[in-house]
Amino acid sequence: MKSLHPLFSLGFRPFFLLAALLGSGLMLVWLLMLTWGLQLPGVNDPLAWHSHEMLFGYTGAVIAGFLLTAVRRWTGKLTPDGLPLLILAGAWLLARLVPLISNWSWLYALVDLLFWLGLWISLWPALKAAEWRNRVFLLLLAGLFLAAGLSHAGKLGWGSGWLGHLGVHLGLDLVLIIMLTVANRVLPFFIQLGLQRQPFDSYAWLDRPLPWLLGLLVAVHLLWPMTPWSGLINLLLAALLLPRLYLWWDRGVWQKPLLWSLYLAYAWLVFGLILRGLGMLELVNPYLGIHALTVGGLGLLTLSMMSRVGLGHTGRALQASPWIVLALLMLLAAACIRVLTVQWLGLLAYQVSAGLWSLALLIYFFVYWPVLTQSDVSSSSSRNN
């Protein structure tokens, strides 16, 4: 059997590099739109394009890379590699490039939806017989396919734009569920493993209501969006998540960047839910909560997970380089500036935050390019021995 190029041997390798490179570049394009009014052939509504690309583009690539990798470990079954992985990554990349070079909105929608469909099909054989806690990702990915379709429907002018709005907000909720599901699994385990401490206690009164509350969050947002009911469900979810920050607390976390970044990302998710809830109650600007969730929560969580997975799955020590520590700090600063200073700094806060985001992901790309395009350290060692 012909050996695979390391880049296409497992899903996290191409998708993490693509997420970092395009996540940085597309944010810079958004910055040029904000600052100098840059116009692109396939972007009629810059805000809708930016929301779609950060959610279904950047975050979608991270989700794809993580699941294509993690599902192998969870189920012991193969996920696509080689040519099928190349085709899937190519579909994601083409979807990002189409609106930059043409006004073929139908092609943008088609290729983007083919990526989500391809990802679902790629994971189906491994997850169809898995236990429910893993099989639920098929349901969530199907929801993201639907949400992406609604977002594109809005761009195509269907439903007077409200379909696009619905798609983005549904997509954000589904991505939030995926991120919380993954974080609730890995964060306490990583802290226990990284600090060589006893396992954390689990509490049924915290764990059992969570899936039902997450489902209720999606339902309420679909039926009664931007209402006090939506605000209350966000605050209730934040209240259920907040005790975990206390239960998982260990001062040793602050000594390891790949732990404090995950811990702070979880705190940003809780903070974002609180702000989004208060925004729906018309007590604060509603966009503060959205950007606390996306820049602070999803941004810091994805960068931290990409950094850790990139080391762990290539046989390297789980020690962040100084450049990655800088990138994590830059992304944390981007979240703080975007959420906490925008009322006073206005456009400058957008510009500085977007610049820091782009630089952080660009640092990741250059640091991890040699890591993700070369063979595993353990594999190299075994061949040399």
C-alpha positions as a Markdown table, in Angstrom:
| # | Residue | x | y | z |
|---|---|---|---|---|
| 1 | Met | 0.0 | 0.0 | 0.0 |
| 2 | Lys | 1.3 | 3.4 | -1.0 |
| 3 | Ser | 2.2 | 5.5 | 2.0 |
| 4 | Leu | 0.3 | 8.7 | 2.6 |
| 5 | His | 1.9 | 12.2 | 2.7 |
| 6 | Pro | 1.9 | 13.1 | 6.4 |
| 7 | Leu | -0.3 | 16.2 | 5.6 |
| 8 | Phe | -3.2 | 13.9 | 4.6 |
| 9 | Ser | -2.7 | 11.1 | 7.0 |
| 10 | Leu | -5.3 | 12.4 | 9.5 |
| 11 | Gly | -7.9 | 15.1 | 9.5 |
| 12 | Phe | -6.5 | 17.6 | 11.9 |
| 13 | Arg | -3.4 | 18.2 | 9.8 |
| 14 | Pro | -4.8 | 19.9 | 6.7 |
| 15 | Phe | -7.9 | 21.4 | 8.4 |
| 16 | Phe | -6.0 | 23.0 | 11.3 |
| 17 | Leu | -3.5 | 24.6 | 8.9 |
| 18 | Leu | -6.3 | 25.8 | 6.6 |
| 19 | Ala | -8.3 | 27.1 | 9.5 |
| 20 | Ala | -5.3 | 29.2 | 10.7 |
| 21 | Leu | -4.3 | 30.5 | 7.3 |
| 22 | Leu | -7.8 | 31.4 | 6.0 |
| 23 | Gly | -9.0 | 32.4 | 9.5 |
| 24 | Ser | -6.2 | 35.0 | 9.5 |
| 25 | Gly | -6.6 | 36.1 | 5.9 |
| 26 | Leu | -10.4 | 36.4 | 5.9 |
| 27 | Met | -10.3 | 38.5 | 9.1 |
| 28 | Leu | -7.8 | 40.8 | 7.4 |
| 29 | Val | -10.2 | 41.1 | 4.4 |
| 30 | Trp | -12.9 | 42.0 | 6.9 |
| 31 | Leu | -10.6 | 44.6 | 8.4 |
| 32 | Leu | -10.0 | 46.1 | 4.9 |
| 33 | Met | -13.8 | 46.2 | 4.4 |
| 34 | Leu | -14.3 | 48.0 | 7.7 |
| 35 | Thr | -11.5 | 50.5 | 7.2 |
| 36 | Trp | -11.3 | 51.2 | 3.5 |
| 37 | Gly | -14.5 | 49.9 | 2.1 |
| 38 | Leu | -12.9 | 47.0 | 0.2 |
| 39 | Gln | -15.4 | 45.4 | -2.2 |
| 40 | Leu | -15.3 | 41.8 | -3.4 |
| 41 | Pro | -17.2 | 40.3 | -6.4 |
| 42 | Gly | -19.3 | 37.8 | -4.4 |
| 43 | Val | -19.8 | 39.9 | -1.2 |
| 44 | Asn | -22.9 | 42.0 | -1.3 |
| 45 | Asp | -23.4 | 42.1 | 2.4 |
| 46 | Pro | -20.0 | 42.2 | 4.2 |
| 47 | Leu | -21.4 | 41.6 | 7.7 |
| 48 | Ala | -23.4 | 38.5 | 6.5 |
| 49 | Trp | -20.2 | 37.2 | 4.7 |
| 50 | His | -18.0 | 37.8 | 7.8 |
| 51 | Ser | -20.4 | 36.1 | 10.1 |
| 52 | His | -20.8 | 33.1 | 7.8 |
| 53 | Glu | -17.0 | 32.7 | 7.2 |
| 54 | Met | -16.0 | 32.9 | 10.8 |
| 55 | Leu | -18.7 | 30.5 | 11.8 |
| 56 | Phe | -19.1 | 28.0 | 9.0 |
| 57 | Gly | -15.6 | 28.6 | 7.5 |
| 58 | Tyr | -13.0 | 29.0 | 10.2 |
| 59 | Thr | -14.8 | 27.2 | 13.0 |
| 60 | Gly | -16.1 | 24.6 | 10.6 |
| 61 | Ala | -12.6 | 23.7 | 9.6 |
| 62 | Val | -11.5 | 23.3 | 13.2 |
| 63 | Ile | -14.6 | 21.1 | 13.9 |
| 64 | Ala | -13.8 | 19.0 | 10.9 |
| 65 | Gly | -10.2 | 18.5 | 11.9 |
| 66 | Phe | -11.0 | 17.7 | 15.5 |
| 67 | Leu | -13.9 | 15.2 | 14.7 |
| 68 | Leu | -12.0 | 13.4 | 11.9 |
| 69 | Thr | -9.2 | 12.8 | 14.4 |
| 70 | Ala | -11.1 | 12.3 | 17.7 |
| 71 | Val | -13.7 | 9.9 | 16.2 |
| 72 | Arg | -10.9 | 7.4 | 15.4 |
| 73 | Arg | -9.9 | 7.3 | 19.0 |
| 74 | Trp | -13.5 | 7.2 | 20.3 |
| 75 | Thr | -14.7 | 4.4 | 18.1 |
| 76 | Gly | -11.5 | 2.6 | 16.9 |
| 77 | Lys | -12.7 | 3.0 | 13.3 |
| 78 | Leu | -11.0 | 4.7 | 10.4 |
| 79 | Thr | -12.0 | 8.2 | 9.1 |
| 80 | Pro | -11.0 | 9.5 | 5.7 |
| 81 | Asp | -7.4 | 10.0 | 4.8 |
| 82 | Gly | -5.4 | 10.4 | 1.6 |
| 83 | Leu | -7.4 | 11.4 | -1.5 |
| 84 | Pro | -10.8 | 11.5 | 0.2 |
| 85 | Leu | -9.4 | 13.8 | 2.9 |
| 86 | Leu | -7.8 | 16.0 | 0.2 |
| 87 | Ile | -11.1 | 16.3 | -1.7 |
| 88 | Leu | -12.9 | 17.2 | 1.5 |
| 89 | Ala | -10.3 | 19.9 | 2.4 |
| 90 | Gly | -10.4 | 21.1 | -1.2 |
| 91 | Ala | -14.2 | 21.6 | -1.0 |
| 92 | Trp | -13.8 | 23.7 | 2.2 |
| 93 | Leu | -11.0 | 25.8 | 0.6 |
| 94 | Leu | -12.9 | 26.3 | -2.7 |
| 95 | Ala | -16.0 | 27.5 | -0.7 |
| 96 | Arg | -13.8 | 30.2 | 1.0 |
| 97 | Leu | -12.3 | 31.4 | -2.3 |
| 98 | Val | -15.4 | 31.6 | -4.5 |
| 99 | Pro | -16.9 | 34.8 | -3.1 |
| 100 | Leu | -13.5 | 36.5 | -3.2 |
| 101 | Ile | -13.1 | 36.0 | -7.0 |
| 102 | Ser | -16.6 | 35.7 | -8.5 |
| 103 | Asn | -20.2 | 36.7 | -7.9 |
| 104 | Trp | -21.5 | 33.1 | -8.4 |
| 105 | Ser | -23.5 | 32.9 | -5.2 |
| 106 | Trp | -25.0 | 29.6 | -6.2 |
| 107 | Leu | -21.5 | 28.1 | -6.6 |
| 108 | Tyr | -20.5 | 29.5 | -3.2 |
| 109 | Ala | -23.6 | 27.8 | -1.6 |
| 110 | Leu | -23.2 | 24.6 | -3.5 |
| 111 | Val | -19.5 | 23.9 | -2.6 |
| 112 | Asp | -20.0 | 25.0 | 1.0 |
| 113 | Leu | -22.9 | 22.7 | 1.5 |
| 114 | Leu | -21.1 | 19.9 | -0.3 |
| 115 | Phe | -18.3 | 20.3 | 2.3 |
| 116 | Trp | -20.8 | 19.9 | 5.2 |
| 117 | Leu | -22.5 | 16.9 | 3.5 |
| 118 | Gly | -19.1 | 15.3 | 2.8 |
| 119 | Leu | -18.0 | 15.7 | 6.5 |
| 120 | Trp | -21.3 | 14.1 | 7.6 |
| 121 | Ile | -20.8 | 11.2 | 5.2 |
| 122 | Ser | -17.2 | 10.8 | 6.2 |
| 123 | Leu | -18.1 | 10.3 | 9.9 |
| 124 | Trp | -21.2 | 8.2 | 9.4 |
| 125 | Pro | -19.5 | 4.8 | 9.1 |
| 126 | Ala | -17.6 | 5.3 | 12.3 |
| 127 | Leu | -20.4 | 6.9 | 14.3 |
| 128 | Lys | -23.6 | 5.1 | 13.1 |
| 129 | Ala | -23.2 | 2.3 | 15.7 |
| 130 | Ala | -21.4 | 4.3 | 18.4 |
| 131 | Glu | -22.8 | 5.1 | 21.7 |
| 132 | Trp | -25.3 | 8.1 | 21.8 |
| 133 | Arg | -22.8 | 10.5 | 23.4 |
| 134 | Asn | -20.7 | 10.2 | 20.2 |
| 135 | Arg | -23.5 | 9.6 | 17.7 |
| 136 | Val | -25.0 | 13.0 | 18.7 |
| 137 | Phe | -22.3 | 14.7 | 16.6 |
| 138 | Leu | -24.1 | 13.4 | 13.4 |
| 139 | Leu | -27.2 | 15.2 | 14.5 |
| 140 | Leu | -25.2 | 18.4 | 15.2 |
| 141 | Leu | -23.5 | 18.3 | 11.9 |
| 142 | Ala | -26.8 | 17.8 | 10.1 |
| 143 | Gly | -28.0 | 20.9 | 11.9 |
| 144 | Leu | -25.0 | 22.8 | 10.8 |
| 145 | Phe | -25.7 | 21.7 | 7.2 |
| 146 | Leu | -29.2 | 23.1 | 7.6 |
| 147 | Ala | -27.9 | 26.3 | 9.2 |
| 148 | Ala | -25.3 | 26.9 | 6.5 |
| 149 | Gly | -28.1 | 26.4 | 3.9 |
| 150 | Leu | -30.3 | 29.0 | 5.6 |
| 151 | Ser | -27.4 | 31.4 | 5.7 |
| 152 | His | -26.8 | 31.0 | 2.0 |
| 153 | Ala | -30.5 | 31.3 | 1.3 |
| 154 | Gly | -30.3 | 34.8 | 2.9 |
| 155 | Lys | -27.4 | 35.7 | 0.7 |
| 156 | Leu | -29.4 | 34.6 | -2.4 |
| 157 | Gly | -32.2 | 36.9 | -1.4 |
| 158 | Trp | -34.7 | 34.4 | -0.2 |
| 159 | Gly | -36.9 | 35.2 | 2.7 |
| 160 | Ser | -36.0 | 39.0 | 2.7 |
| 161 | Gly | -32.8 | 38.2 | 4.5 |
| 162 | Trp | -34.4 | 36.8 | 7.7 |
| 163 | Leu | -33.4 | 33.2 | 6.6 |
| 164 | Gly | -29.8 | 34.2 | 6.6 |
| 165 | His | -30.1 | 35.8 | 10.0 |
| 166 | Leu | -31.8 | 32.6 | 11.3 |
| 167 | Gly | -29.1 | 30.4 | 9.8 |
| 168 | Val | -26.2 | 32.3 | 11.4 |
| 169 | His | -27.8 | 32.3 | 14.8 |
| 170 | Leu | -28.8 | 28.6 | 14.6 |
| 171 | Gly | -25.2 | 27.8 | 13.5 |
| 172 | Leu | -23.8 | 29.7 | 16.4 |
| 173 | Asp | -26.0 | 27.8 | 18.9 |
| 174 | Leu | -25.0 | 24.4 | 17.3 |
| 175 | Val | -21.3 | 25.3 | 17.3 |
| 176 | Leu | -21.6 | 26.4 | 20.9 |
| 177 | Ile | -23.2 | 23.0 | 21.8 |
| 178 | Ile | -20.3 | 21.2 | 20.0 |
| 179 | Met | -17.7 | 23.3 | 21.8 |
| 180 | Leu | -19.3 | 22.9 | 25.2 |
| 181 | Thr | -19.7 | 19.1 | 24.7 |
| 182 | Val | -16.0 | 18.8 | 23.8 |
| 183 | Ala | -14.8 | 21.1 | 26.5 |
| 184 | Asn | -16.8 | 19.3 | 29.2 |
| 185 | Arg | -15.1 | 16.1 | 28.2 |
| 186 | Val | -11.5 | 17.2 | 27.7 |
| 187 | Leu | -11.0 | 20.2 | 30.1 |
| 188 | Pro | -11.2 | 18.3 | 33.4 |
| 189 | Phe | -9.3 | 15.4 | 31.9 |
| 190 | Phe | -6.5 | 17.6 | 30.5 |
| 191 | Ile | -6.2 | 19.4 | 33.9 |
| 192 | Gln | -6.0 | 16.1 | 35.7 |
| 193 | Leu | -3.5 | 14.7 | 33.3 |
| 194 | Gly | -1.4 | 17.8 | 33.0 |
| 195 | Leu | -1.1 | 18.4 | 36.7 |
| 196 | Gln | -0.9 | 14.7 | 37.7 |
| 197 | Arg | -3.8 | 15.1 | 40.2 |
| 198 | Gln | -6.8 | 13.1 | 41.2 |
| 199 | Pro | -9.8 | 13.0 | 38.9 |
| 200 | Phe | -12.4 | 15.7 | 39.5 |
| 201 | Asp | -15.7 | 14.7 | 41.0 |
| 202 | Ser | -18.7 | 14.6 | 38.8 |
| 203 | Tyr | -22.2 | 15.7 | 39.8 |
| 204 | Ala | -25.4 | 14.4 | 38.3 |
| 205 | Trp | -27.3 | 17.6 | 39.1 |
| 206 | Leu | -24.9 | 19.5 | 36.8 |
| 207 | Asp | -24.5 | 16.9 | 34.1 |
| 208 | Arg | -28.0 | 15.5 | 33.5 |
| 209 | Pro | -29.9 | 18.7 | 32.8 |
| 210 | Leu | -27.3 | 20.1 | 30.4 |
| 211 | Pro | -28.3 | 18.2 | 27.2 |
| 212 | Trp | -32.0 | 19.1 | 27.8 |
| 213 | Leu | -31.1 | 22.8 | 28.5 |
| 214 | Leu | -28.9 | 23.0 | 25.3 |
| 215 | Gly | -31.8 | 21.6 | 23.2 |
| 216 | Leu | -34.2 | 24.0 | 24.9 |
| 217 | Leu | -31.8 | 26.9 | 24.0 |
| 218 | Val | -32.0 | 26.0 | 20.3 |
| 219 | Ala | -35.8 | 25.6 | 20.4 |
| 220 | Val | -36.4 | 28.9 | 22.2 |
| 221 | His | -34.0 | 30.8 | 19.9 |
| 222 | Leu | -35.9 | 29.4 | 16.9 |
| 223 | Leu | -39.4 | 30.1 | 18.2 |
| 224 | Trp | -38.8 | 33.3 | 20.2 |
| 225 | Pro | -35.6 | 34.9 | 19.1 |
| 226 | Met | -34.3 | 38.1 | 20.8 |
| 227 | Thr | -37.0 | 38.0 | 23.5 |
| 228 | Pro | -36.9 | 37.9 | 27.3 |
| 229 | Trp | -37.5 | 34.1 | 27.1 |
| 230 | Ser | -34.3 | 33.8 | 25.0 |
| 231 | Gly | -32.5 | 36.0 | 27.5 |
| 232 | Leu | -33.5 | 33.9 | 30.4 |
| 233 | Ile | -32.5 | 30.6 | 28.8 |
| 234 | Asn | -29.0 | 32.0 | 28.1 |
| 235 | Leu | -28.7 | 33.1 | 31.8 |
| 236 | Leu | -30.0 | 29.8 | 33.0 |
| 237 | Leu | -27.4 | 27.9 | 30.9 |
| 238 | Ala | -24.6 | 30.2 | 32.2 |
| 239 | Ala | -25.7 | 29.4 | 35.7 |
| 240 | Leu | -25.5 | 25.7 | 35.1 |
| 241 | Leu | -22.0 | 26.0 | 33.6 |
| 242 | Leu | -20.5 | 28.4 | 36.1 |
| 243 | Pro | -20.0 | 25.9 | 38.9 |
| 244 | Arg | -17.7 | 23.9 | 36.7 |
| 245 | Leu | -15.2 | 26.7 | 36.7 |
| 246 | Tyr | -15.1 | 26.3 | 40.5 |
| 247 | Leu | -15.1 | 22.5 | 40.5 |
| 248 | Trp | -12.2 | 22.3 | 37.9 |
| 249 | Trp | -10.1 | 25.0 | 39.6 |
| 250 | Asp | -6.5 | 24.2 | 40.4 |
| 251 | Arg | -3.9 | 26.9 | 40.8 |
| 252 | Gly | -1.4 | 24.7 | 38.8 |
| 253 | Val | -3.5 | 25.6 | 35.7 |
| 254 | Trp | -1.7 | 29.0 | 35.4 |
| 255 | Gln | 1.7 | 27.3 | 35.0 |
| 256 | Lys | 0.7 | 25.6 | 31.7 |
| 257 | Pro | -0.5 | 27.7 | 28.8 |
| 258 | Leu | -2.4 | 24.9 | 27.1 |
| 259 | Leu | -4.4 | 24.6 | 30.3 |
| 260 | Trp | -5.0 | 28.2 | 31.3 |
| 261 | Ser | -6.1 | 29.0 | 27.7 |
| 262 | Leu | -8.7 | 26.2 | 27.8 |
| 263 | Tyr | -9.9 | 27.3 | 31.2 |
| 264 | Leu | -10.2 | 30.9 | 30.2 |
| 265 | Ala | -11.9 | 29.9 | 27.0 |
| 266 | Tyr | -14.6 | 28.1 | 29.0 |
| 267 | Ala | -14.9 | 31.2 | 31.3 |
| 268 | Trp | -15.4 | 33.3 | 28.1 |
| 269 | Leu | -18.2 | 31.0 | 27.0 |
| 270 | Val | -20.0 | 31.4 | 30.3 |
| 271 | Phe | -19.4 | 35.2 | 30.2 |
| 272 | Gly | -20.7 | 35.3 | 26.6 |
| 273 | Leu | -23.9 | 33.5 | 27.6 |
| 274 | Ile | -24.4 | 36.0 | 30.4 |
| 275 | Leu | -23.9 | 39.0 | 28.1 |
| 276 | Arg | -26.0 | 37.5 | 25.3 |
| 277 | Gly | -28.8 | 36.9 | 27.9 |
| 278 | Leu | -28.6 | 40.5 | 29.2 |
| 279 | Gly | -28.5 | 41.7 | 25.6 |
| 280 | Met | -31.8 | 39.9 | 24.8 |
| 281 | Leu | -33.2 | 41.5 | 27.9 |
| 282 | Glu | -32.2 | 44.9 | 26.4 |
| 283 | Leu | -29.8 | 45.6 | 29.3 |
| 284 | Val | -26.6 | 45.7 | 27.3 |
| 285 | Asn | -25.6 | 45.9 | 23.6 |
| 286 | Pro | -26.7 | 42.5 | 22.1 |
| 287 | Tyr | -23.5 | 42.2 | 20.0 |
| 288 | Leu | -21.3 | 42.1 | 23.1 |
| 289 | Gly | -22.5 | 38.6 | 24.0 |
| 290 | Ile | -22.1 | 37.3 | 20.5 |
| 291 | His | -18.4 | 38.5 | 20.3 |
| 292 | Ala | -17.7 | 37.3 | 23.8 |
| 293 | Leu | -18.9 | 33.8 | 22.7 |
| 294 | Thr | -17.1 | 33.9 | 19.3 |
| 295 | Val | -13.8 | 35.8 | 19.8 |
| 296 | Gly | -13.2 | 35.0 | 23.5 |
| 297 | Gly | -14.9 | 31.6 | 23.8 |
| 298 | Leu | -14.7 | 29.9 | 20.4 |
| 299 | Gly | -11.5 | 31.7 | 19.3 |
| 300 | Leu | -9.5 | 30.9 | 22.4 |
| 301 | Leu | -10.9 | 27.4 | 22.7 |
| 302 | Thr | -10.1 | 26.5 | 19.0 |
| 303 | Leu | -6.6 | 28.0 | 19.1 |
| 304 | Ser | -5.8 | 26.1 | 22.3 |
| 305 | Met | -7.3 | 22.8 | 21.1 |
| 306 | Met | -5.5 | 23.1 | 17.7 |
| 307 | Ser | -2.2 | 23.7 | 19.6 |
| 308 | Arg | -2.6 | 20.8 | 22.0 |
| 309 | Val | -4.0 | 18.3 | 19.4 |
| 310 | Gly | -1.2 | 19.3 | 17.0 |
| 311 | Leu | 1.4 | 18.3 | 19.5 |
| 312 | Gly | -0.3 | 15.3 | 21.1 |
| 313 | His | -1.2 | 13.5 | 17.9 |
| 314 | Thr | 2.2 | 14.0 | 16.3 |
| 315 | Gly | 4.0 | 12.4 | 19.3 |
| 316 | Arg | 5.4 | 15.7 | 20.7 |
| 317 | Ala | 5.6 | 16.9 | 24.2 |
| 318 | Leu | 2.6 | 18.9 | 25.3 |
| 319 | Gln | 4.6 | 22.1 | 25.8 |
| 320 | Ala | 3.5 | 25.3 | 24.0 |
| 321 | Ser | 6.3 | 27.2 | 22.4 |
| 322 | Pro | 6.9 | 30.9 | 23.3 |
| 323 | Trp | 5.4 | 31.9 | 20.0 |
| 324 | Ile | 2.2 | 29.9 | 20.7 |
| 325 | Val | 2.0 | 31.5 | 24.2 |
| 326 | Leu | 2.2 | 34.9 | 22.5 |
| 327 | Ala | -0.5 | 33.9 | 20.0 |
| 328 | Leu | -2.8 | 32.8 | 22.9 |
| 329 | Leu | -2.2 | 36.0 | 24.7 |
| 330 | Met | -2.9 | 38.0 | 21.6 |
| 331 | Leu | -6.2 | 36.2 | 21.0 |
| 332 | Leu | -7.2 | 36.8 | 24.6 |
| 333 | Ala | -6.3 | 40.5 | 24.2 |
| 334 | Ala | -8.4 | 40.6 | 21.0 |
| 335 | Ala | -11.4 | 39.3 | 22.9 |
| 336 | Cys | -11.0 | 41.8 | 25.8 |
| 337 | Ile | -10.6 | 44.8 | 23.4 |
| 338 | Arg | -13.5 | 43.8 | 21.2 |
| 339 | Val | -15.9 | 43.2 | 24.1 |
| 340 | Leu | -14.8 | 45.5 | 26.8 |
| 341 | Thr | -13.5 | 48.6 | 25.0 |
| 342 | Val | -15.7 | 48.9 | 21.9 |
| 343 | Gln | -18.1 | 51.4 | 23.6 |
| 344 | Trp | -15.3 | 53.9 | 24.0 |
| 345 | Leu | -12.9 | 53.1 | 21.1 |
| 346 | Gly | -15.5 | 52.4 | 18.4 |
| 347 | Leu | -13.9 | 51.4 | 15.1 |
| 348 | Leu | -10.4 | 51.3 | 16.6 |
| 349 | Ala | -11.5 | 48.5 | 18.9 |
| 350 | Tyr | -12.7 | 46.5 | 15.8 |
| 351 | Gln | -9.4 | 47.2 | 14.0 |
| 352 | Val | -7.1 | 46.3 | 16.8 |
| 353 | Ser | -9.1 | 43.2 | 17.8 |
| 354 | Ala | -9.2 | 41.9 | 14.2 |
| 355 | Gly | -5.5 | 42.6 | 13.7 |
| 356 | Leu | -4.6 | 40.6 | 16.9 |
| 357 | Trp | -6.8 | 37.7 | 15.8 |
| 358 | Ser | -5.2 | 37.6 | 12.4 |
| 359 | Leu | -1.6 | 37.7 | 13.8 |
| 360 | Ala | -2.4 | 35.0 | 16.4 |
| 361 | Leu | -3.6 | 32.6 | 13.8 |
| 362 | Leu | -0.8 | 33.5 | 11.4 |
| 363 | Ile | 1.7 | 32.6 | 14.2 |
| 364 | Tyr | 0.0 | 29.3 | 14.7 |
| 365 | Phe | 0.2 | 28.6 | 10.9 |
| 366 | Phe | 4.0 | 29.2 | 10.7 |
| 367 | Val | 4.8 | 27.4 | 14.0 |
| 368 | Tyr | 2.7 | 24.3 | 13.2 |
| 369 | Trp | 3.5 | 24.1 | 9.4 |
| 370 | Pro | 6.6 | 21.9 | 10.0 |
| 371 | Val | 4.7 | 20.0 | 12.8 |
| 372 | Leu | 1.7 | 19.1 | 10.7 |
| 373 | Thr | 3.4 | 18.5 | 7.4 |
| 374 | Gln | 6.1 | 16.0 | 8.7 |
| 375 | Ser | 5.8 | 12.5 | 10.1 |
| 376 | Asp | 5.0 | 11.9 | 13.7 |
| 377 | Val | 8.0 | 12.0 | 16.1 |
| 378 | Ser | 7.2 | 8.5 | 17.4 |
| 379 | Ser | 6.9 | 7.2 | 13.8 |
| 380 | Ser | 10.2 | 8.7 | 12.9 |
| 381 | Ser | 11.9 | 7.3 | 16.0 |
| 382 | Ser | 10.5 | 3.8 | 15.4 |
| 383 | Arg | 11.9 | 3.9 | 11.8 |
| 384 | Asn | 15.3 | 5.1 | 13.0 |
| 385 | Asn | 15.5 | 2.4 | 15.7 |
